[in-house]
């Protein structure tokens, strides 16, 4: 049996793993480190009623630091 890796840090229900992968099993989201800099994937969170932006933002920036993402490209004109 393969044991799942332990997260480096937790922010609410978000878990951050070595290398920058993020996971929220409560909401069913997994964001791999190679996707952290995508410009509009996070838009789907706007319709998730249980989504907690306060814990996500802390987790997201921690994951970016872990993944060595220096510049973020975030699309704001999604409507």
N, C-alpha and C positions, 0 to 999 in steps of 0.2 A: 504494500500500500504506500503510495506517494503522499507525503505530508505537504499540505499547502504552505507556502511561505508566510511568515509572520509579517504584518505590515510594519513599516518604520514608524508611522505616526497615524493617529486617528483624529478626525475632525467631525464630530457628530457621528453620522452613519457612514462617512467617507473614510476609506482606508487608502493610505499611500504606501506603495511598495518601492523597493530599491529600483532605481532606474526611472522612476516617475509614473509608473502605471497607477491609475486610480480605480477604485471600485466602490460601489454603493449597492450592496446586495438587497437592502431594504426596498430600494426603488428600482432595482434591476438594471443599473447602469455600470458599464465598464468602459473606461477611457484609457487606451494605451498611450504610452509616452509619445509615440510617433504622431498621434493625433492632437496633441495639446495645442498646437499652433494653427489648427484649422480655423477658418474665419467665422463659420456660422453653424457648427454642429450644436452649440449650446442653445440655439433658439428653441429646440424642442422642450427645454426645461421650462419655458414660459407657460406652457399649458399643463404642467405637472403640479396639481394642487398641493401635494405634500413636499414639494421641493423647498429646501431651506438655503437661500442664497447666502446667509451669514456664515454657515459652516462650509458651503461649497467654495466661496471665494478664498478662504484661508487654505483649504485643501488644494485648490487649483494652483495657487501661487507656490505652495510648498512643493507640489508635484513638478511645476515648471522649474523650480530651483534644482530639484533632484535630477531632472532630465536635462539640465543645462540649456534651457530655452531662455535666450536673452531678449528676444523681441517677439511681441505678440501681435498678431493680426486679427482684429476682432471686427466683424461686420456689424454695423449698427443700423443700417437702413434695410431692415428685413420686412417691413410692412408693405 
